[in-house]
Amino acid sequence: MGIYAALAGQTKAEVLAIYGGQGFGQSFKPALADLLVDKLGPVSERMRRLMADPAEIDRILAAGADAARVIAAPVLAETKRLVGFWPGR
């Protein structure tokens, strides 16, 4: 119920209102499988494309590292200042 509700953007109560009393195996289980395929299919396809292109993975990782450095630099500089390191070290 929780997985279906999260993926469908519904509350558990809403899901129960739709599928309650219909039998787990006859209505809810197939609906959950369809929803999972619908939501996770694009993720799986993207993963296949990335695995076929290691250079793209390297580019994505490098971009993430650059973004992390920008965020971390002022924090690291302030930490070094507080600890007593000379600027630039």
C-alpha positions in Angstrom: 0.0 0.0 0.0 2.7 2.4 1.0 4.7 1.9 -2.2 1.7 2.3 -4.4 0.5 5.4 -2.5 4.0 7.0 -2.8 4.4 6.3 -6.5 0.8 7.3 -7.3 0.9 10.5 -5.3 -2.0 9.3 -3.1 -2.5 8.6 0.6 -2.9 5.0 1.8 -6.5 5.8 2.6 -7.1 6.8 -1.0 -5.5 3.6 -2.2 -7.6 1.6 0.2 -10.7 3.3 -1.0 -10.0 2.3 -4.5 -8.8 -1.3 -4.0 -10.2 -2.2 -0.6 -12.3 -5.4 -0.6 -11.5 -6.3 -4.2 -8.9 -9.0 -3.4 -5.2 -8.4 -3.3 -4.2 -10.7 -6.1 -7.0 -9.8 -8.5 -6.9 -6.0 -8.6 -4.3 -4.4 -6.4 -1.3 -6.6 -7.3 -1.6 -6.1 -11.1 -2.3 -2.4 -10.6 0.9 -2.1 -8.5 2.9 -4.0 -11.1 1.7 -1.7 -13.8 2.5 1.4 -11.8 6.0 0.2 -11.0 6.7 -0.5 -14.7 5.3 2.9 -15.6 7.4 4.8 -12.9 10.6 2.7 -13.0 10.8 2.0 -16.7 12.4 5.4 -17.5 14.9 4.9 -14.8 15.9 1.6 -16.1 16.2 2.9 -19.7 18.4 5.8 -18.5 20.6 3.4 -16.6 21.0 1.2 -19.7 22.0 4.3 -21.8 24.5 5.4 -19.1 26.1 2.0 -18.8 26.6 1.9 -22.5 28.5 5.3 -22.4 31.2 5.4 -19.7 32.4 8.8 -20.9 29.0 10.2 -20.1 29.2 8.8 -16.6 32.6 10.4 -16.2 31.2 13.7 -17.4 28.3 13.6 -14.9 30.6 12.6 -12.0 33.1 15.4 -12.9 30.2 18.0 -13.0 29.0 16.8 -9.6 32.5 17.0 -8.1 32.8 20.6 -9.5 29.4 21.5 -8.0 30.4 19.9 -4.6 33.7 21.9 -4.6 31.9 25.2 -5.0 29.6 24.4 -2.1 32.4 23.0 0.1 35.0 25.7 -0.5 33.6 28.3 1.8 32.8 25.8 4.5 36.3 24.4 4.3 37.9 27.9 4.4 35.9 28.8 7.5 36.8 25.5 9.2 40.5 26.1 8.5 40.1 29.7 9.8 38.5 28.5 13.0 41.1 25.8 13.5 43.9 28.3 12.9 45.3 27.4 9.6 46.9 30.1 7.6 44.8 31.3 4.6 45.6 29.6 1.3 46.7 26.3 2.9 
